[in-house]
Amino acid sequence: QGQLVESGGGLVQAGGSLRLSCVASGRTFSSLSMGWFRQAPGKEREFVAAINWSGLKTYNTDVVKGRFTVSRDNAKNTVYLQMNSLKPDDTAVYYCAGALTGLGRSERVYNYWGQGTQVTVSS
């Protein structure tokens, strides 16, 4: 069964940057579409970005467009989320997820989930 482990979260000031990483094991990573989601305190988990197996197709939610970039390195079994110009509203637990088939914004598409990494943006 696939396992996903996120890292790279932390505390950063508004306007700063962080790069999240998600390492996959136990499956053929290069065949998975990957997504990033986040959950802020008291809110539902929401879609952030996704990338297809080859890395040629990416999707971002409008809230992070122009600030966040999703990418992957299949040789390292890793997907990244580069987050620039961070805002206090970006504070959340960030999760990576893997999909055996399909690519999209819905949580239902994804079969595997990481444990999450906390991102806190101070004003």
C-alpha positions as CSV (number, residue, x, y, z in Angstrom):
1,Q,0.0,0.0,0.0
2,G,1.2,3.5,-0.8
3,Q,2.7,5.8,1.8
4,L,3.1,9.5,1.6
5,V,5.2,11.6,3.9
6,E,5.1,15.4,3.8
7,S,7.8,17.7,5.1
8,G,8.9,21.3,4.8
9,G,6.2,23.0,6.9
10,G,7.0,25.6,9.5
11,L,6.5,29.2,10.7
12,V,7.1,32.0,8.2
13,Q,6.4,35.7,8.1
14,A,3.9,37.1,5.6
15,G,5.5,37.5,2.2
16,G,7.9,34.7,2.8
17,S,8.3,31.3,1.1
18,L,8.3,27.7,1.9
19,R,8.7,24.5,-0.2
20,L,6.8,21.5,0.9
21,S,7.9,18.0,-0.2
22,C,6.0,14.8,-0.3
23,V,7.9,11.5,-0.7
24,A,6.0,8.4,-1.9
25,S,6.9,4.8,-1.2
26,G,5.4,1.5,-1.7
27,R,3.9,2.1,-5.1
28,T,4.9,3.2,-8.6
29,F,5.0,6.9,-7.9
30,S,5.4,7.9,-11.5
31,S,2.0,6.5,-12.4
32,L,0.2,8.5,-9.7
33,S,-1.4,11.9,-10.2
34,M,-0.6,13.9,-7.1
35,G,-2.6,16.6,-5.3
36,W,-2.1,19.1,-2.5
37,F,-4.9,20.0,-0.1
38,R,-5.0,22.1,3.0
39,Q,-7.2,22.5,6.1
40,A,-7.3,25.6,8.2
41,P,-8.6,25.5,11.8
42,G,-12.4,25.3,11.8
43,K,-12.6,24.9,8.0
44,E,-13.1,22.0,5.6
45,R,-10.2,20.6,3.7
46,E,-9.8,22.3,0.4
47,F,-7.9,21.7,-2.9
48,V,-4.8,23.6,-3.5
49,A,-3.0,22.2,-6.5
50,A,-2.6,19.0,-8.6
51,I,-0.2,17.5,-11.1
52,N,-0.5,14.6,-13.5
53,W,1.8,11.7,-13.7
54,S,4.2,13.2,-16.2
55,G,4.2,16.7,-14.7
56,L,3.0,18.2,-17.9
57,K,-0.5,19.1,-16.5
58,T,-0.9,21.2,-13.4
59,Y,-3.9,22.8,-11.7
60,N,-4.1,25.4,-9.0
61,T,-7.0,26.9,-7.1
62,D,-7.5,30.5,-7.9
63,V,-6.6,31.6,-4.4
64,V,-3.0,30.5,-4.8
65,K,-2.6,31.0,-8.6
66,G,0.6,33.0,-9.3
67,R,2.0,32.3,-5.8
68,F,2.1,28.5,-5.5
69,T,3.7,26.0,-7.9
70,V,3.3,22.3,-7.9
71,S,6.1,20.1,-9.5
72,R,7.4,16.6,-9.3
73,D,10.6,14.6,-9.6
74,N,9.7,11.0,-10.5
75,A,13.3,9.9,-10.1
76,K,13.1,10.9,-6.4
77,N,9.4,9.8,-5.9
78,T,8.7,13.3,-4.7
79,V,6.1,16.0,-5.4
80,Y,6.7,19.6,-4.3
81,L,4.6,22.6,-3.5
82,Q,6.6,25.9,-3.8
83,M,4.7,28.6,-1.9
84,N,5.7,32.2,-2.4
85,S,4.2,35.5,-1.2
86,L,2.6,33.7,1.7
87,K,-0.3,35.3,3.5
88,P,-1.8,34.6,7.0
89,D,-4.8,33.1,5.3
90,D,-2.5,30.3,3.9
91,T,-2.1,29.0,7.5
92,A,-3.2,25.4,7.5
93,V,-2.2,21.8,7.6
94,Y,-1.1,20.8,4.1
95,Y,-1.7,17.3,2.8
96,C,-0.4,15.6,-0.2
97,A,-2.5,12.9,-1.9
98,G,-2.1,10.3,-4.7
99,A,-4.6,9.2,-7.2
100,L,-4.4,5.9,-9.1
101,T,-6.6,7.2,-11.9
102,G,-7.9,10.6,-12.7
103,L,-6.8,14.0,-11.8
104,G,-8.9,16.7,-10.1
105,R,-10.0,18.9,-7.3
106,S,-12.2,16.5,-5.5
107,E,-10.9,14.5,-2.5
108,R,-12.8,11.5,-3.9
109,V,-10.3,11.2,-6.7
110,Y,-7.4,10.4,-4.4
111,N,-6.6,7.0,-2.9
112,Y,-3.6,7.8,-0.7
113,W,-3.0,10.6,1.8
114,G,-0.1,11.8,3.9
115,Q,-0.3,12.8,7.5
116,G,0.0,16.5,6.8
117,T,2.5,19.2,7.6
118,Q,1.7,22.5,9.5
119,V,2.3,25.8,7.7
120,T,1.8,28.9,9.9
121,V,2.1,32.4,8.4
122,S,2.5,35.3,10.8
123,S,1.4,38.8,10.0
